[in-house]
């Protein structure tokens, strides 16, 4: 896990979840803006996956369990897809809220992945 990429992902996740949460508070249905914000998160998670695989192939290891790290990463990749699919099926403000909650879920998972990779269990790197 690259520390700078982690920081960018975390802040993007928080911003990308704030957009749908704000739109849900304004009683808006899912739109390109709300779904697109999580699509950006998905793109950065894919970059993180490729970078992490390259690090492991190059000999890098997590201070915690590397398999657990990849389990979190793969699960985090599925969250924006699932919430985006939900938003496409159910076009109500509640699905916009779910998009925001999905972004916050990915942010929490990123913090946990950082803890596993860097071995810092009290504060994220």
C-alpha angles and dihedrals in degrees: 000000000000112000097216092048089050092053092049091048093048095051092043090051092052092048093043091052093047091059096059092039090054091046090049090052087054089053094246127156120234112287139176089273095054096042093039092056090061091043087063089052089051091052092052091047089054089051089049090051093052092045092048093049089050091050092051092047088050091055101267118140135187116250086230125038112320092202090054089050092055090045089058092045094051091046090049088053090056097051098071090043092052095046091046090051089049090051091053093050099043111039099194134111088258091067088051087055090050089054089056093047089049090056091051090048091055090048091055090047090051091054090051091048089052090051091051095046100042097031094232104134099174103048131017116250 
